[in-house]
């Protein structure tokens, strides 16, 4: 039976083993919809990375959300947030916070669209 990503053949690895017993990330800014991307500063991951952290770097060559990273790794979001916090601290990934509801809608643009629709 194959375990979670990065542990094929070795059986499942418990989440507390993957995170070194930590249950909270070093940063509290990682929402499910936060976008993550590898910095690309190095073509090879540092040798001290866990297999899961190295896999995150491989996945994040494209922009992914925290939730997508967790789905790809088949790991709980809490585990992925701890690993992403470590990668952020090491400067290996960048994040883009989610867009707030207030920032999504420009009232003046919506008014222009409404005025244009009324002229039809």
Number of C-alpha atoms within 10 A of each C-alpha: 7 11 13 17 15 18 13 12 10 11 11 14 15 11 16 11 10 18 21 10 11 15 13 14 18 16 13 10 14 25 14 17 15 18 21 26 20 22 16 16 10 9 6 10 16 10 8 8 14 15 14 20 22 19 17 24 24 15 18 21 14 12 17 19 22 21 20 19 25 19 13 13 20 14 19 13 19 19 23 26 26 23 25 26 20 19 20 18 13 9 13 18 21 18 19 14 15 15 10 8 7 8 9 8 10 9 11 9 10 11 11 11 12 11 11 10 9 8 7 5
